Amino acid sequence: MRRLINRIFNSSSPDKQLLLQLEHLLGFTPRHIGYYRLALMHRSKPEEVTDSNERLEFLGDAILGAIVAEYLFKKYPYQPEGYLTELRSKIVRRETMNNVALRMGLNKLVQYNQNDRGLSRSHIFGNALEALIGAVYLDVGFTKTRDFILNQLIRAYIDLDTMESTDTNFKNQLLSWAQRKNRTLTFDTLDEKMEGVRKLFTVGIMLDGELIASGTGFNKKEAGQVAAKNALEKLESI
């Protein structure tokens, strides 16, 4: 494997530049470059869905959640389960991961259909970061994956003190607003469809029977939070 990596570094192979960029992002030299090429391939680019990063995203999401849970469990030994769950949710949610991915410069490496302008404003870079975590796990194992997540992601890009004091539960904020204003508020599932190998949900927010905002996500809870955030932004502008 080392000989192969040396050959790539000493050649004009397209993988040479990718390896250099990955070394900077990961803090180590990848062993199996194929995992990382796949992790950076959005489903809008390849002709076949099986060539996309969605399966690696599934794996990376599970590993990220486990490692963050262990980290918080040890860091906050006297905090209750609800506190740890809420903080973990803030860290691993797609908006946080997407922001981290952009700050890392991962968006410059992700392969996607750039003619679709909506994609660049979505969470595909955060999804690619989760896929990258899956690639790291398959490439170098759990221990180095934990080191990557803690050192290259959490400690480098996430301010836990600010995150602890920030209320990102938009659904609760919106429900509290409706209660204060004596308004009737409901969350309704508007659509369910397959997006690649995963189901995508659209949740709408009805205020006094009128649709005021909607949001999408890979589960109803996530879609509801996106919809609530959109509703809060709309209400602030009225």
C-alpha positions in Angstrom: 0.0 0.0 0.0 2.8 2.4 0.8 4.4 1.7 -2.5 1.1 2.5 -4.3 0.8 5.8 -2.4 4.4 6.7 -3.2 3.7 6.0 -6.9 0.7 8.3 -6.8 2.7 11.1 -5.2 5.5 10.7 -7.7 3.2 10.7 -10.7 1.0 13.1 -12.5 -2.1 11.0 -11.5 -5.3 13.0 -10.8 -5.3 11.2 -7.4 -2.0 13.0 -6.4 -3.8 16.3 -5.9 -6.7 14.6 -4.1 -4.3 12.8 -1.7 -2.6 16.1 -0.9 -5.9 17.8 -0.2 -7.2 14.8 1.9 -3.9 14.8 3.9 -4.6 18.4 4.9 -8.2 17.7 5.8 -7.7 14.4 7.6 -4.4 14.9 9.3 -3.1 11.6 7.9 -2.4 10.0 4.5 -5.3 7.9 3.2 -4.6 4.2 2.4 -7.4 3.4 0.1 -8.2 6.4 -2.1 -11.2 4.7 -3.6 -13.2 5.1 -0.4 -12.6 8.9 -0.5 -13.5 9.3 -4.1 -16.8 7.6 -3.4 -17.4 9.7 -0.3 -17.0 12.9 -2.4 -19.4 11.7 -5.2 -22.9 13.2 -4.9 -25.7 11.2 -6.5 -26.4 14.0 -9.0 -23.0 13.3 -10.7 -22.8 9.6 -11.5 -25.2 7.8 -13.8 -25.8 5.0 -11.3 -27.1 5.7 -7.8 -24.8 2.9 -6.5 -21.8 5.1 -7.4 -22.8 7.8 -5.0 -21.8 8.6 -1.4 -25.2 7.7 0.1 -24.2 4.4 1.7 -21.1 5.9 3.1 -23.1 8.8 4.5 -25.4 6.2 6.2 -22.3 4.6 7.8 -20.6 7.9 8.7 -23.8 9.3 10.3 -24.0 6.3 12.7 -20.3 6.5 13.6 -20.4 10.2 14.2 -23.4 9.9 16.5 -21.7 7.2 18.6 -18.4 9.1 18.9 -20.0 12.4 19.8 -22.2 10.6 22.4 -19.1 9.0 24.0 -17.3 12.4 24.0 -20.1 14.2 25.7 -20.7 11.4 28.2 -17.1 11.8 29.4 -16.9 15.6 29.1 -20.1 16.2 31.1 -20.1 13.5 33.8 -22.8 15.2 35.9 -25.3 16.2 33.2 -28.5 14.2 32.7 -29.4 12.2 29.7 -31.7 14.9 28.3 -29.0 17.5 28.3 -26.5 15.2 26.5 -29.1 14.2 23.9 -29.9 17.8 23.1 -26.3 18.8 22.8 -25.5 15.8 20.7 -28.4 16.7 18.4 -27.0 20.3 18.0 -23.6 18.9 17.0 -24.6 16.2 14.5 -27.6 18.0 12.9 -27.2 18.6 9.2 -26.9 22.4 9.4 -23.9 22.1 11.8 -22.2 19.5 9.7 -22.8 21.5 6.6 -21.2 24.6 8.1 -18.2 22.6 9.3 -17.8 21.1 5.8 -17.9 24.6 4.2 -15.3 25.9 6.7 -13.1 22.9 6.0 -13.3 23.6 2.3 -14.9 20.2 1.6 -17.2 21.9 -0.9 -14.3 22.3 -3.3 -13.8 18.6 -3.4 -17.4 17.3 -3.7 -18.4 16.1 -7.1 -21.9 17.1 -8.0 -24.0 18.5 -10.8 -23.1 22.2 -10.6 -25.7 23.1 -13.1 -28.3 22.5 -10.4 -27.8 25.7 -8.4 -30.1 24.5 -5.6 -27.7 21.8 -4.7 -25.0 24.2 -3.6 -27.4 25.8 -1.2 -28.5 22.5 0.3 -26.8 20.2 2.9 -24.9 18.1 0.4 -21.6 19.2 1.8 -22.5 18.2 5.3 -23.8 14.8 3.9 -20.4 14.4 2.1 -18.7 15.1 5.5 -20.6 12.2 7.0 -19.7 10.1 4.0 -16.1 11.1 4.5 -16.3 9.8 8.1 -17.6 6.5 6.8 -14.6 6.4 4.4 -12.1 7.1 7.2 -13.7 4.3 9.3 -13.4 1.8 6.4 -9.9 3.0 5.6 -8.1 3.2 9.0 -10.6 1.9 11.6 -12.5 3.2 14.6 -9.7 4.7 16.8 -8.3 6.9 14.0 -11.9 7.8 13.0 -12.5 9.0 16.6 -9.3 11.0 16.5 -10.3 12.6 13.2 -13.8 13.6 14.5 -12.6 14.9 17.8 -9.5 16.8 16.6 -10.3 17.8 13.0 -14.0 18.5 13.5 -15.2 19.1 17.0 -12.2 20.8 18.6 -11.3 22.7 15.4 -14.7 24.0 14.3 -17.4 23.6 17.0 -17.7 26.0 20.0 -19.4 23.9 22.6 -19.8 26.9 25.0 -21.8 28.8 22.4 -23.7 25.8 21.3 -24.7 25.0 24.9 -26.3 28.5 25.3 -27.9 28.6 21.9 -31.5 27.4 21.5 -31.7 25.7 18.2 -35.0 23.9 18.9 -36.9 26.0 16.4 -40.1 23.9 16.9 -40.2 24.7 20.6 -39.6 28.4 19.9 -42.4 28.4 17.4 -44.8 26.6 19.7 -44.0 29.1 22.5 -44.7 32.0 20.1 -48.0 30.6 19.1 -49.0 30.0 22.7 -48.1 33.6 23.7 -50.1 35.0 20.7 -53.0 32.6 21.2 -52.6 31.2 17.7 -53.4 27.7 16.4 -50.3 25.9 15.1 -50.0 22.4 13.6 -47.3 20.5 11.9 -48.5 18.4 8.9 -46.7 15.9 6.7 -47.2 17.2 3.2 -45.1 14.6 1.2 -43.0 11.5 1.5 -40.8 10.3 -1.4 -37.7 8.3 -2.1 -34.5 10.4 -2.5 -32.0 7.9 -3.8 -32.0 5.1 -1.2 -33.5 7.2 1.6 -37.0 8.6 2.2 -37.4 12.4 2.1 -40.2 14.0 4.1 -41.8 17.4 3.6 -43.5 18.9 6.7 -45.7 22.0 6.5 -46.6 24.4 9.3 -50.3 25.5 9.4 -51.0 28.8 11.3 -54.7 29.2 12.0 -55.3 26.8 9.1 -53.0 28.5 6.6 -49.7 27.1 5.3 -47.0 29.5 6.2 -43.8 27.5 5.8 -42.5 24.0 4.9 -39.2 22.1 5.3 -37.7 18.8 4.1 -35.5 16.3 5.9 -34.7 12.6 6.0 -37.0 12.1 9.0 -40.1 14.0 10.2 -38.3 15.5 13.2 -35.6 17.1 11.0 -38.2 18.3 8.4 -40.2 19.8 11.2 -37.2 21.7 12.6 -36.4 23.1 9.1 -40.0 24.1 8.6 -40.1 25.8 12.0 -36.9 27.7 11.3 -38.4 28.9 8.0 -41.6 29.9 9.7 -39.8 31.9 12.4 -37.8 33.8 9.8 -41.0 34.6 7.9 -42.8 35.7 11.0 -39.9 38.0 11.9 -40.2 39.7 8.6 -43.9 40.4 8.9 
